[in-house]
């Protein structure tokens, strides 16, 4: 199936409740024009599903969580005057052998801020030409799932690796998180409506920033992502 679409996006404006700056109390709505073309296919007797999509997004007044008042460090939402994003996404699901399924998702993204000036202690900073924050050029996931029925018990083992290249944590493109990957795994046993699971996340104990922001020339702050984590789950469905 070949498809194409043109859509109009909208996110309402609002109020920054914790700022003392009258100029930055309110922020405007965000609008987008979204253009997308792609193909979806199934082949090899439905053992392989392959989808490819290309997209272009034109943002007007894109909303960004940032420090809206440098004198008091108040955090709120600001509007980026204009920015664009475009790229391609590839997704594939394949049944390799009975019970073993693999999936691959890869995305390529280019972004550009075209209008956005902030005020710092050093004066105005023009961010035109910079990349949007939290926008990796490459990202994706590779996953394997194996299922085996033993009597009335369904056993399932799954592992996935999520990766992304460098991202900037601020529109000034000063602070960044280098490329990293996360390895996760899960083992479940299901008996009728009862399911017991054991899982692990970030098995290689990668150290990375999941979020960050800048103070417009004054400094930057970041929040670390979860370290190596293990857990169990018990669910009953009826």
C-alpha positions in Angstrom: 0.0 0.0 0.0 1.4 3.4 -1.0 0.0 6.4 0.8 0.5 10.2 1.2 -1.0 12.6 3.7 -1.1 16.3 4.5 -2.3 17.2 8.0 -2.6 20.4 10.1 -1.4 20.1 13.8 -2.3 22.3 16.7 -1.3 22.5 20.4 -3.0 25.1 22.5 -1.2 27.9 24.3 -1.3 28.4 28.0 0.0 30.1 31.1 3.4 29.8 32.9 2.2 29.7 36.4 5.5 30.0 38.2 7.1 32.9 36.4 7.3 36.5 37.8 8.0 37.9 34.3 4.9 39.6 32.9 6.4 39.2 29.4 6.6 35.4 29.7 3.4 34.6 31.6 1.5 33.5 28.5 2.8 31.4 25.5 1.2 31.0 22.1 -0.4 28.0 20.4 1.8 25.8 18.3 0.9 24.9 14.7 2.3 22.4 12.2 2.0 21.4 8.7 2.8 17.7 8.4 3.6 16.1 5.0 4.1 12.3 4.8 4.6 9.7 2.0 5.3 6.0 2.4 4.8 2.4 1.6 3.5 -0.5 3.7 4.1 -4.1 2.5 3.8 -7.7 3.5 5.7 -10.4 1.7 7.1 -14.0 2.0 3.6 -15.4 2.9 3.2 -12.7 5.4 6.4 -13.7 7.3 7.9 -10.2 6.6 6.3 -6.8 7.1 8.2 -3.8 5.8 7.2 -0.1 6.1 9.1 2.9 4.8 7.9 6.5 5.5 9.3 9.9 4.6 8.1 13.1 6.4 8.5 16.9 6.5 7.1 19.0 9.4 6.9 22.8 9.4 6.5 24.2 12.9 5.1 27.7 13.7 5.6 28.9 17.3 6.9 25.5 18.4 6.6 25.1 22.2 9.8 24.5 24.2 10.2 23.9 28.0 13.0 26.3 29.0 14.1 29.0 31.4 11.8 31.8 30.6 13.2 34.4 33.0 17.0 34.4 33.4 16.9 36.8 36.3 14.9 34.5 38.5 15.5 31.1 36.8 11.8 30.6 36.3 11.1 27.5 34.1 8.2 27.5 31.7 7.2 27.2 28.1 8.5 29.4 25.3 7.7 29.6 21.6 10.3 28.9 18.9 9.3 31.3 16.1 9.7 28.7 13.3 11.5 25.4 12.9 11.4 22.4 10.5 12.0 18.7 10.8 12.3 16.0 8.1 13.5 12.5 7.8 12.7 8.9 7.1 11.5 5.9 9.2 12.0 2.2 8.4 10.3 -0.5 10.3 10.5 -4.3 9.7 9.0 -7.3 11.5 10.0 -10.8 10.5 9.1 -14.3 11.6 12.5 -16.0 11.4 11.4 -19.5 12.5 8.4 -20.8 14.4 8.2 -18.9 17.7 11.1 -16.5 16.9 10.2 -13.0 15.8 12.5 -10.1 15.1 11.8 -6.4 14.6 13.9 -3.5 13.5 13.0 0.2 13.6 15.4 2.9 12.3 14.8 6.6 12.0 16.8 9.4 10.4 16.0 13.0 11.4 17.2 16.4 10.4 15.9 19.5 12.3 16.6 23.2 12.1 15.6 26.2 14.2 14.9 29.1 11.8 13.7 31.8 14.2 14.4 31.8 18.0 16.3 34.4 20.0 16.7 34.2 23.8 18.1 36.7 26.3 21.1 35.7 28.4 23.4 37.6 30.8 25.6 38.2 27.8 22.8 39.6 25.7 20.8 38.1 22.9 21.6 34.6 21.6 20.4 33.9 18.1 19.7 30.2 17.7 18.9 30.3 14.0 20.5 27.3 12.2 20.7 25.2 15.3 19.2 21.7 15.7 16.1 21.2 17.9 16.7 19.8 21.3 16.2 16.1 21.9 16.3 15.3 18.2 18.9 12.5 17.5 20.0 12.3 13.9 19.8 8.5 14.1 17.7 6.4 16.4 16.2 2.9 16.5 15.4 -0.4 18.1 16.4 -4.0 17.4 14.3 -6.6 19.2 14.0 -10.4 19.4 11.1 -12.3 20.9 10.9 -16.1 21.3 7.6 -17.8 22.4 7.2 -21.5 23.4 4.0 -23.3 24.4 4.6 -26.1 27.0 1.4 -27.7 28.0 -0.9 -24.9 29.2 2.0 -22.6 29.9 3.2 -20.0 27.4 6.9 -19.0 27.9 8.1 -15.9 26.3 11.7 -14.4 26.3 12.3 -10.9 24.8 15.3 -8.7 24.4 15.7 -5.3 22.8 18.4 -2.8 22.2 17.5 0.9 21.8 20.0 3.4 20.5 20.3 7.0 19.5 23.0 9.3 18.3 24.0 12.6 20.0 21.2 14.9 21.1 21.4 18.5 22.2 19.7 19.4 25.5 19.2 23.0 24.7 18.4 25.2 21.6 21.8 26.9 21.9 23.3 23.5 21.1 25.9 23.9 23.9 25.0 21.0 26.1 24.6 17.5 24.6 24.2 13.8 25.4 26.6 11.7 23.4 25.3 8.6 21.5 24.3 5.7 23.8 22.2 2.5 23.8 20.0 0.6 26.3 19.8 -3.1 26.5 16.6 -4.5 28.0 15.2 -8.0 28.5 12.1 -9.7 29.8 11.0 -13.3 30.6 7.3 -14.2 31.2 5.3 -17.3 31.9 1.6 -17.2 31.2 -1.0 -19.7 32.5 -4.5 -18.9 31.3 -5.1 -15.4 32.7 -2.2 -15.4 35.1 1.2 -13.9 33.9 4.4 -13.7 35.9 7.3 -11.7 34.5 10.9 -11.0 35.4 12.6 -8.1 33.7 15.8 -6.0 33.5 16.3 -2.5 32.0 19.6 -0.9 31.1 21.4 -4.1 31.6 24.8 -2.7 30.6 24.3 0.1 33.2 24.8 2.9 30.7 25.1 6.4 32.2 23.2 9.0 30.3 21.1 12.2 30.6 17.4 11.6 29.9 16.6 15.3 30.1 18.4 18.7 30.4 18.1 22.4 29.8 20.2 25.5 29.7 20.1 28.9 31.4 20.8 30.9 28.3 24.5 31.3 28.6 24.7 31.0 32.4 24.9 27.2 32.6 23.1 23.9 32.1 21.4 21.2 34.2 20.6 17.6 33.4 18.7 14.7 34.8 20.3 11.2 34.7 18.3 8.3 33.2 17.6 5.2 35.2 20.6 3.0 36.0 20.6 -0.8 35.7 17.2 -1.9 37.1 15.6 -5.3 37.8 12.0 -6.1 38.7 9.1 -8.6 38.6 5.5 -8.2 37.7 2.4 -10.3 38.3 -0.8 -9.8 36.3 -4.2 -11.5 36.0 -6.4 -10.8 33.0 -10.1 -11.9 33.0 
